[in-house]
């Protein structure tokens, strides 16, 4: 957790030090896309699964709406399914500054997670240096969680997020994303998720994406591991919007 806080502070300082946002470049990437491919998971269980995802996004100088959804189908003795839905609304109230509202819902029957709903309002800042994009945010939200063989619970938490994207080459991009959550109850409980994505574009609408996702949960669901990882190889088809 200390490492996550240090990384977040460093990225926040770096972001505010870079040039102001240009009105002609209002977002990191706002396109519609469809993904299909294979995922490999590790943690309390190891498996190879089929994964798919969809993203819809609309953006202008003031507002951005985004929706993302993904599902995994794992066949290992029994069929396990998991899904995650995410929505985000950004409102630009100053030069490079954002009011943020994020919400998500996820479930994983293999880990015993029946439902987890997270609502996370906050503020953020985004910058567009020549080498890519930087976006950081923080706020205070609430989680509603329902685990198998446990009573449903609800708690408040602080959250932070950092997204950095590098333009390695015109057709190659690298993105790092870190999400961290810290409960505000008397019990020590926190979790974070780190995503590393490399994307190779080979057409106006097509690309191949490879990702590594690492998750740590200090108090995981009953059947879940504290640490887990996921690797992805997916074909991506995009349409509409503008690539940054």
C-alpha positions in Angstrom: 0.0 0.0 0.0 2.9 2.4 0.8 4.3 1.8 -2.7 0.9 2.6 -4.3 0.7 5.9 -2.3 4.2 6.9 -3.3 3.5 6.1 -7.0 0.3 8.1 -6.8 2.0 11.2 -5.3 4.8 11.1 -7.8 2.4 10.9 -10.7 0.3 13.7 -9.3 3.3 16.0 -9.0 4.5 15.1 -12.5 1.0 15.7 -14.0 0.6 19.2 -12.5 4.1 20.2 -13.7 3.4 19.5 -17.4 1.9 21.9 -19.9 -1.7 22.8 -19.8 -4.3 20.8 -21.8 -5.0 21.8 -25.3 -8.6 22.1 -26.3 -7.9 20.1 -29.4 -6.9 17.1 -27.3 -9.5 16.5 -24.7 -9.1 12.9 -23.7 -6.6 10.0 -23.5 -8.6 7.7 -25.8 -12.4 7.9 -26.5 -13.5 5.2 -29.0 -16.0 2.4 -29.3 -14.4 -1.0 -29.2 -15.0 -4.7 -29.1 -12.5 -7.2 -27.7 -12.3 -11.0 -28.0 -9.4 -13.3 -27.0 -7.9 -15.6 -24.4 -7.1 -14.9 -20.7 -4.9 -16.8 -18.3 -5.6 -16.4 -14.6 -3.5 -17.3 -11.5 -4.1 -17.0 -7.7 -6.4 -19.5 -5.9 -6.9 -21.2 -9.3 -5.1 -21.3 -12.6 -6.9 -21.6 -15.8 -7.2 -20.6 -19.4 -10.4 -18.8 -20.3 -12.3 -17.1 -23.1 -12.7 -13.3 -22.5 -14.6 -10.6 -24.3 -15.2 -6.9 -23.7 -16.9 -3.9 -25.0 -16.4 -0.1 -24.6 -18.6 2.8 -25.5 -17.4 6.4 -25.1 -18.5 9.9 -26.0 -16.5 13.0 -25.4 -16.5 16.8 -25.9 -14.7 19.8 -24.5 -16.7 19.7 -21.2 -18.1 16.2 -20.7 -17.1 12.6 -21.2 -19.2 9.5 -20.7 -17.7 6.0 -20.8 -19.0 2.5 -20.3 -16.9 -0.7 -20.2 -18.0 -4.3 -19.8 -16.1 -7.6 -19.7 -16.9 -11.2 -19.1 -14.8 -14.4 -18.6 -15.8 -18.0 -19.1 -13.6 -20.5 -17.4 -13.9 -24.3 -17.9 -12.1 -26.3 -15.2 -14.1 -29.2 -13.9 -17.0 -26.8 -13.6 -17.8 -23.7 -15.5 -17.0 -20.5 -13.7 -18.2 -17.1 -14.9 -17.2 -13.6 -14.0 -18.1 -10.2 -15.2 -17.4 -6.6 -14.5 -19.3 -3.5 -15.6 -17.9 0.0 -15.3 -19.2 3.5 -16.0 -17.6 6.9 -15.7 -18.6 10.5 -16.1 -16.1 13.4 -16.2 -16.9 17.1 -16.1 -14.2 19.6 -16.9 -14.6 22.6 -14.7 -11.2 24.2 -15.2 -8.1 23.9 -17.4 -7.2 20.3 -17.1 -9.3 19.6 -13.9 -12.1 17.2 -13.7 -15.1 16.3 -11.5 -15.3 12.5 -11.7 -18.1 10.0 -10.9 -17.2 6.3 -11.4 -19.4 3.3 -10.7 -18.8 -0.4 -11.2 -20.4 -3.8 -10.5 -18.7 -7.2 -10.6 -19.3 -10.8 -9.7 -17.1 -14.0 -9.7 -18.8 -17.3 -8.8 -15.5 -19.0 -8.7 -14.3 -16.8 -5.8 -17.7 -16.7 -4.1 -18.2 -13.0 -4.9 -21.9 -12.7 -5.6 -21.9 -8.9 -6.2 -19.7 -5.9 -5.5 -21.0 -2.4 -6.3 -18.6 0.6 -6.0 -19.6 4.2 -6.4 -16.6 6.6 -6.4 -17.0 10.4 -6.8 -13.9 12.6 -6.8 -11.7 15.1 -8.6 -8.8 14.7 -11.0 -6.4 16.3 -13.3 -5.2 15.4 -16.8 -2.2 16.5 -18.9 -1.1 15.8 -22.5 2.7 16.1 -22.8 4.3 15.3 -26.1 5.1 11.7 -25.1 1.6 10.7 -24.1 -1.0 11.4 -21.5 -1.2 11.6 -17.7 -4.4 11.4 -15.6 -4.7 11.2 -11.8 -7.7 11.3 -9.5 -8.8 10.8 -5.9 -12.0 10.8 -3.9 -14.2 9.2 -1.4 -16.8 6.5 -2.2 -18.8 3.6 -1.0 -18.9 -0.2 -1.6 -21.7 -2.7 -1.2 -20.4 -6.3 -1.1 -22.2 -9.6 -1.0 -19.9 -12.7 -0.6 -21.2 -16.3 -0.5 -21.6 -17.7 3.1 -21.3 -14.1 4.6 -23.6 -11.3 5.4 -23.9 -8.5 2.9 -21.9 -5.5 4.0 -21.4 -1.8 3.1 -18.5 0.5 3.9 -17.0 3.8 2.9 -13.5 4.1 1.4 -11.0 6.5 0.0 -9.8 5.8 -3.6 -7.1 7.0 -5.9 -6.3 6.4 -9.6 -3.4 7.0 -11.9 -3.2 6.4 -15.6 -0.1 7.0 -17.7 0.1 6.3 -21.5 3.2 6.4 -23.6 3.4 6.7 -27.4 6.2 4.2 -28.0 5.8 4.4 -31.8 2.9 5.6 -34.0 1.4 2.1 -34.0 2.5 1.0 -30.5 1.3 2.3 -27.1 2.0 1.4 -23.5 -0.5 2.2 -20.7 -0.1 1.8 -16.9 -3.1 2.1 -14.7 -3.2 1.9 -10.9 -6.4 1.8 -8.8 -6.2 1.8 -5.0 -9.0 1.7 -2.3 -8.6 2.1 1.4 -11.5 1.5 3.8 -12.3 4.2 6.4 -13.6 1.7 9.0 -11.6 0.9 12.1 -10.4 -2.3 10.5 -7.4 -2.2 8.2 -8.5 -3.2 4.8 -7.3 -2.1 1.4 -7.0 -3.3 -2.2 -5.3 -2.2 -5.4 -5.2 -3.3 -9.0 -2.3 -2.6 -11.5 -2.9 -2.9 -15.2 -0.1 -2.9 -17.8 -1.3 -2.8 -21.4 0.7 -2.9 -24.7 -1.2 -2.4 -27.9 -0.1 -3.0 -31.5 -2.2 -1.3 -34.2 -2.1 -2.9 -37.6 -5.0 -1.0 -39.3 -7.3 2.0 -39.0 -9.7 0.0 -36.8 -7.8 -3.2 -35.7 -5.1 -3.9 -33.1 -3.7 -6.7 -30.9 -3.5 -6.0 -27.2 -1.5 -7.8 -24.5 -2.1 -7.1 -20.8 -1.0 -8.1 -17.4 -3.3 -7.4 -14.4 -2.2 -7.8 -10.8 -4.7 -7.5 -7.9 -4.1 -7.5 -4.2 -7.0 -7.6 -1.6 -6.1 -7.5 2.1 -9.4 -9.0 3.0 -10.6 -11.1 0.0 -13.8 -13.0 -0.5 -14.0 -16.3 1.4 -12.8 -18.5 -1.5 -10.4 -15.9 -3.1 -6.7 -15.4 -2.8 -5.2 -12.2 -1.6 -3.0 -11.9 -4.6 -4.0 -12.8 -8.1 -3.0 -12.1 -11.7 -4.4 -12.2 -15.1 -2.8 -12.1 -18.6 -4.7 -11.2 -21.7 -4.2 -11.5 -25.4 -7.1 -10.0 -27.3 -8.0 -8.8 -30.8 -9.5 -5.3 -30.7 -11.8 -3.7 -33.2 -12.5 0.0 -32.9 -14.8 2.4 -34.6 -15.8 6.1 -34.2 -14.1 8.6 -31.9 -10.5 9.8 -32.2 -7.4 7.9 -31.1 -4.9 9.9 -29.1 
